[in-house]
Amino acid sequence: QREFCVTPTGDITSCHRISSYKDKLFGDFIIGKVYDVVSVDDTRINALFKLKQQLPQCSYCFCKYHCAGGCVSERLQLTSEQKDFQCSFTRGIILKLLENQIKDY
């Protein structure tokens, strides 16, 4: 599923988390502009969504269908250590939810 954000200034970004000139990656996430007609750069869209593909370490992770490799903006901004922590946290939460579902079943 793709997600876009139209800002009050008419910019179209590929992520609602990166929607202001104050955001560090704003220039990287702009994919178009709204004028009288919507103008979108397909090359930029395709480049950003290639980043959304799962990471190699997701291949054998039981959570891969839940997080799908994480948020592109976070993948570009977080350190490796932060991404590893986030991954571990997500796996822990999903495992606990699955255990509760099994227990309640």
Summary of the structure (lengths in Angstrom):
residues: 105
radius of gyration: 17.0
end to end distance: 30.5
largest distance: 55.9
contacts: 244
relative contact order: 0.12
helix: 50%
strand: 12%
